[in-house]
């Protein structure tokens, strides 16, 4: 039986998602809705096997064990502890995570 994790978005991640939506919506409201729905589907897929995605390179500097899920041009930064996955940030792939 596959272990199920609870997926939780931090306030920062919720804000990031809202900013992404607003950025895309400026050009196309329909694209914004579709993009965010697909991104959320990917995020909530972390309820199984969250270890399947790689560790982030920034761990070396922060001493963390964060991972990232890549979706198009965005990185979903997360960590999992016990039976929970915490979505920390959702940033553009060209940016480096800042703690």
LUMGU-660497 format. One record per residue (C-alpha): residue number from 1; residue in three letters; x, z, y. Coordinates in steps of 0.25 Angstrom, whole numbers. Each point is the difference from the previous one (the first is absolute). Example, Ala and Ser with C-alpha at 12.3 -4.5 7.8 and 13.67 -1.06 7.14 Angstrom:
! residues 2
 seq type    c1    c3    c2
   1  ALA    49    31   -18
   2  SER     6    -2    14
END
This chain:
! residues 99
 seq type    c1    c3    c2
   1  UNK     0     0     0
   2  UNK     5    -4    14
   3  UNK     3    11     9
   4  UNK    -9    -1    13
   5  UNK     6     5    14
   6  UNK    -8     3    12
   7  UNK     4    -9    12
   8  UNK     0     6    13
   9  UNK     3    -6    14
  10  UNK     7     8    10
  11  UNK    -5     0    14
  12  UNK    12    -9     4
  13  UNK    -4   -10   -11
  14  UNK   -14     0     5
  15  UNK     5    -3    14
  16  UNK     9   -11    -5
  17  UNK   -11    -6    -8
  18  UNK    -9     0    13
  19  UNK    11    -6     8
  20  UNK     2   -11   -10
  21  UNK   -15    -3     0
  22  UNK     0    -1    15
  23  UNK    12    -9     1
  24  UNK    -6   -10    -9
  25  UNK   -14     2     5
  26  UNK     5    -5    14
  27  UNK     2   -14    -6
  28  UNK   -11     0   -12
  29  UNK    -9    11    -3
  30  UNK    -3    -6   -14
  31  UNK    14     0    -3
  32  UNK     2    14     4
  33  UNK   -11     5    -9
  34  UNK     5    -8   -12
  35  UNK    15     4     2
  36  UNK    -4    15     1
  37  UNK    -9    -1   -12
  38  UNK    11    -6    -8
  39  UNK    10    10     5
  40  UNK    -9    11    -3
  41  UNK    -2    -5   -14
  42  UNK    15    -1    -2
  43  UNK     2    15     5
  44  UNK   -11     5    -9
  45  UNK     6    -7   -12
  46  UNK    11    11     1
  47  UNK   -10     9    -7
  48  UNK     7    -5   -13
  49  UNK    15    -1    -2
  50  UNK     5     3    14
  51  UNK    14     0    -5
  52  UNK     0   -15    -2
  53  UNK     4    -3    14
  54  UNK    14     1     5
  55  UNK     7    12     7
  56  UNK     2    -4    15
  57  UNK    14    -2     5
  58  UNK    -2    10    11
  59  UNK     0    11   -10
  60  UNK    15     0     0
  61  UNK     0     5    15
  62  UNK   -12     9    -1
  63  UNK     2     7   -13
  64  UNK   -14    -4    -5
  65  UNK    -6    -6   -12
  66  UNK   -10   -10     7
  67  UNK    -4   -13    -6
  68  UNK    -6   -12     6
  69  UNK   -11   -10    -4
  70  UNK     2   -13     7
  71  UNK   -12    -8     4
  72  UNK     2   -13     8
  73  UNK     8     4    12
  74  UNK    -3    15    -1
  75  UNK     7    12    -7
  76  UNK    -9    11    -5
  77  UNK     9    12    -1
  78  UNK    -4    11    -9
  79  UNK     4    12    -9
  80  UNK    -7     6   -12
  81  UNK     0    14    -4
  82  UNK    -7     6   -13
  83  UNK   -13    -7     0
  84  UNK    -1    -6    14
  85  UNK     6   -12     8
  86  UNK     2     2    15
  87  UNK     0   -12     8
  88  UNK     9     3    12
  89  UNK     1   -12     8
  90  UNK    -3   -15     0
  91  UNK    10    -7     8
  92  UNK     4   -15     2
  93  UNK    11    -4   -10
  94  UNK    10    -3    12
  95  UNK     0    15     4
  96  UNK     8    11    -5
  97  UNK    -7    13    -3
  98  UNK     2    11    10
  99  UNK    -3    14    -4
END
